[in-house]
Amino acid sequence: MSDTLQVVCPHCDTTNRVPAAKLTAGGKCGRCKHPLFAGHPVALGQNNFGKHLQASDLPLLVDFWAPWCGPCKMFAPIFEQAAAQLEPAVRCVKVDTESNPQLAQQFQIRSIPTLAIFKKGVEVARISGALQGPQLVQWVRENL
């Protein structure tokens, strides 16, 4: 890990430089002054997903979901809890495939929920279906 990490603000999508040693201390965005980490998944869409994927040094754990999907609704609180456990080492994000069909097509999402881990813009792992909390955290840690 380098001395400084690039972290994209979940509020205004500005790229911030954060000393690696101070990552766990949180920090605020230099532009909008909001916290860089809140322990909650970040909703991303077509307009800002690419920035978080390409500009951030943090791995992304993406939950591709849809509002009509029963398993997705049941999985949402589990994903929320995982975000609290995994941040700031991992940025947890949610992509609504109904509102963002281009992203679903780009990443060839065939079933939901689908979870994918991206590191430095490259997909390193994918799993379809909802996991339980401990399974989810273990799966992420095993794949990073």
Disulfide bonds with the S-S distance in Angstrom:
none
